[in-house]
Amino acid sequence: MDGWYVDDRCFNCDVARQLAPELIGEADGRSRILRPPRDEMETRRLHAAAFACPTRSIRPASGQPDRGLDPFPMALDSGVFLCGHNSQHTAGANSYLLLRPSHTVMMIDTPRWNHELAERYAALGPVTDVLLTHRDHAAHGRRYAGHYGARLWIHEGDLDAAPDADQVIRGLEPVEIGEGVTAHPLPGHTPGSVLYLADDRYCFSGDSFFWSRTTRDLEVADSVIWYSIEELAASLARTAGQLRFEWVLPGHGDRRRLPADEMSRRLGALADRTRQLRPRPVDFTAIRW
């Protein structure tokens, strides 16, 4: 299957590179195909990238990927699935499905809205809650929550992005929002940024921090802060010691699983580094993916 290409709609969100890093690289502010797939597994990885891409810019020579090779929702672990089908209206953010012991499902942030996709996600179990990490990812929250009859959650600091939310997280203290699931307010990227911790295993960090393939460590996107890097530093300092998890599952940036002790050490170090940062102009090109 030679002839894969990236069209000129790509806005360099990094989603495709997360799914096929050995096949898709970055050049001149956009993704590019490094080489054609060599086997079926690599072909499947390119299709995952194609179906996740928010602008549908990753394409085979035929122009249309094989719908039979759409892998989403894609299992990341026994309790978490990646939704794929990222939306331009959330700047291409990743979204996730969290399976609960009651055989119900929570959606963390949202993929593009599509009725067929909504039914596909619900095949994993009844979706009871849609958890928004912050305002940038709120675009399809009401559509999915309404479709499922689910509760829509957001923090009061970003409530104007989802004024019809069913549940509003307030203040700075952690709030248990379901069995084994806690919301930790983390203002900084936006006033109402929140991370969701599940089962002391999964950390849905929104845009507060992510795993960088470049630095091979946890990082903050300090070049894309809409509220306050000082507030983010304070949030991390306050919260880092309360968090224990193995998986970091961000909206933007890569995912990573490490032993919980290792994650704790890295998160503490990130909190220390973030205290040294100062405000800077917004610059998407400066993010170290």
PyMOL commands that set and color helices and strands:
alter all, ss='L'
color gray80, all
select helices_A, chain A and resi 15-19+40-52+67-69+88-90+115-122+135-137+141-148+156-161+229-242+260-274+284-286
alter helices_A, ss='H'
color red, helices_A
select strands_A, chain A and resi 5-6+24-27+30-33+58-59+74-77+80-82+96-99+105-108+127-131+151-155+167-169+175-178+181-185+194-198+202-206+210-212+217-219+247-250+256-257
alter strands_A, ss='S'
color yellow, strands_A
deselect
rebuild
show_as cartoon
